[in-house]
C-alpha cells in the first residue's frame, strides 16, 4: 500500500509518503513557497521510496481550518492525482482533529493571526464543540485550566499567551501519519 499524506493548512507544508510500513517525510517551513515547492517535494519523496506516483493507492489530506490558500493547494493536489488515476482513494480530516490525535481530551488551537485562533474541543478523537475562529479574550473566558491545550510545535510561541495552562506541543507530521483512522473517505 502506497499512501501520500498532505497538510498545507498550517504555516508549514507537511508531506509524508508511506510505502507499506516505511515512512518518508518532508517539511517546508516557508508558507510563501508551498505552492511552488510541493510538487517537487512529492516527486522527491516518491524517488526516495522507489515508487512511481502512479502507484499511489491512497491520499490523506487535511481540510483546515487554517490557511485558505493552503487548504486549496492540498485539495487540488489530491483531486489532480484522482483525475490521473481514479482508483486512488482520497481521505480527508480536519487539521484540528489530526492535531488532537493521541490526546485523551484537549482544546486544540491553530494560530489564526491577530490574537485569534481556530479552536475546538476534542475528547478521544470526537469533536465536542464546533470548530470556530475565536478571539483570545473570548477563548480565555470559555476554557478550563484543567484541560490541556494542543498547539503545533511550530507555533510554540503561543505558550506565553496561556500562562497557567497545560500546553501539549503537537508534531503535525507525526500525527498526520499516525491518525489514518481519523480520516474519512
PyMOL commands that set and color helices and strands:
alter all, ss='L'
color gray80, all
select helices_A, chain A and resi 31-49+53-55+68-84+95-99+136-142+153-162+172-178+180-182
alter helices_A, ss='H'
color red, helices_A
select strands_A, chain A and resi 2-7+13-19+22-28+58-62+89-93+105-111+116-123+126-127+132-135+149-152+167-170
alter strands_A, ss='S'
color yellow, strands_A
deselect
rebuild
show_as cartoon
